[in-house]
Amino acid sequence: MLKHSTRWLAGLGVAGALVAASATPAVAAASATEPYFQDATLAVGSAPTTRNLFLYSDEPTVLTDVSVRYDYRSLANTITVAPADGQQCAVPEPGVLVCTEPSDVVLHEMVPPGSGVYRNATKQVRIAATADAQLGDSGDVAVSFQAADERRGSYTARVRVGEGVDLAGGPFTDHASKPGGTFTVPLAVANVGDKIVKGFAAVFDLAYSIRTKDRFSNCLYSDDHLVSCQFDEEIPVGEGLATTLNLELAKDTYAPSNQSGYAQFMTTADFEDLTRVRDAAGARAATRGGGPKLTLTEAPNRMRQADQTDIGPGYDYTGWTIKTTGTNGTDLAAIGDTLKGGAGAVVTATVGFRNNGPATLDKVNEDYEAATHVDVELPPGTTAVEVPDRCTLRQGTRTYLCGSEMLLVAGRTYTMEFRLRIDKVISNARGAVRVNAPCECPGGGGFAEDITPANDRALIVVNAVSGGGAGGDDGDGGSLPITGSSTGLIAGLGALLLVVGVGGYLLARRRTTRFSA
């Protein structure tokens, strides 16, 4: 998996589900739970490979008393499977390991198998080849789980024995561009092991703003985003290969800012282990380019022989930082609502904000922090009977604090639904929606650089009289339009996710949030 994984989440709509750290998932007895365990290629004498069993649910839930069974009897003399995180495990028979999770397993969102998102995972195990393993050995590991509520499932992964090699990425480099500008970055890889590398792949983890117009036949793309490239060139021991990539920044890139990108190099077999479940995930694959082949300097073109795996993956990637010059800011405008009903009625307030641009706000980071926060103050005479689970009530108030997604695309509207019971009919009962609300969060609170703070607040009005509708503070403006329904993926962010085919559609989202064009 790439080292800088959280950027992949933003374009898939799951980021907003992860930023509200204080929200407690509810136990949902009826939800489905899908397991996934990644394939592995091992080399004799190399360090063990760590793997997790990932569990994905179609709604937030908590699994208790979870046990995981690893059945590798078809490979009992070829591999070993051992606990890595201190969990209690037993070996009921040769080739079988059964481990008990020391605590509850919290499931946040359904992510299709093979997505590469390191969430919802059980404790790790270490898989290693034995001294008796032979090059070309292959078999299955059947991994199953069982929870206290009788929820269970299984997944079968492939394990192969291959030849160990060692890839290293080139040095990190710095570049500069204005929004809409172009730049060129180096792509360099070296063989620092003691065996010839016969074919490899580069998997890209690029910021949302980084695009390309090139369409190489050995690369995969999602719209203008580069996903991965496969190479059949050999890299002799002690030598390196290099080429350049022509990239550009989208016109809606926030400026000034620093944008970053990375490429991880992996063997052909390791790439297959990562991507074999693409079709099984039921997602549209990224598109292969129709242009010439991307080649590296003076690389011989020979056929791959034995499977290979990278046995020194700690420095197998390279990266680039792009200093974005100029000024290109973001205006987030609050959206309120106007409701009507009698005493006892339950009504739905659809509230949130719109990114009026001109820049997309990209706050994707490794802390799962929201790009901004929204305060939703309930109108007097109402009680919230259903709220988005990314929202929490501020202590001692009638105001809910809600985290946004990490990527807020210019021109998009982000709304959520509050179900309110009207306890008492009050004419022109006014609550409020405030975007860029303060938050005592690890990564900070609201977006402080909003270029038009005057529209950060809008009204929620219940039983309005003439002139008392939702809008700005004075109540005489209309709320911004909310159009459309849930759409597909924001094009192209997920280097790894797109590689495995998850990038073709929107992941399951919290049902109370709409993302409109």
Buried (B, 14 or more C-beta within 10 A) or exposed (E): BBEBBBBBBBBBBBBBBBBBBEBEBEEBEEBEBBBBBBBBBBBBEBEBBEBBBBBBBBBBBBBEEBBBBBBBBBBBBBBBBBBBBEBEBEEEEEBBBBBEBEEBBBBBBBBBBBBBBEBBBBBBBBBBBBEEBEBEBBBBBBBBBBBEBEBBBBBEBBBBBBBBBBBBBBEEEEBEBBBEBEBEBBBBBBBBBEBBBBBBBBBBBBBBBBBBEBBBEBBBBBEBBBBBBBBBBBBEEEBBBBBEBEBBBBBBBBBEBEBBBBBBBBBBBBBBBBBBBBEBBEBBBBBBBEEEEBBBEEBEEEEBEEBBBBBBBEEBBBBBBBBBBEEBBBBBBBBBBBBEBEEEBEBEBBBBBBBBBBBBBBBBBEBBBBBBBBBBBBBEBBEBEEBBBBBBBBEEEBBBBBBBBBBBBBEBBBBBBBBBBBEEBBEBBBBBBBBBBEBEBEBBBBBEEBBEBEBBBBBBBBBBEEEBBBBBEEBEBEBBEBEEEEBEBBBBBBBBBBBBBBBBBBBBBBEBBBBBE
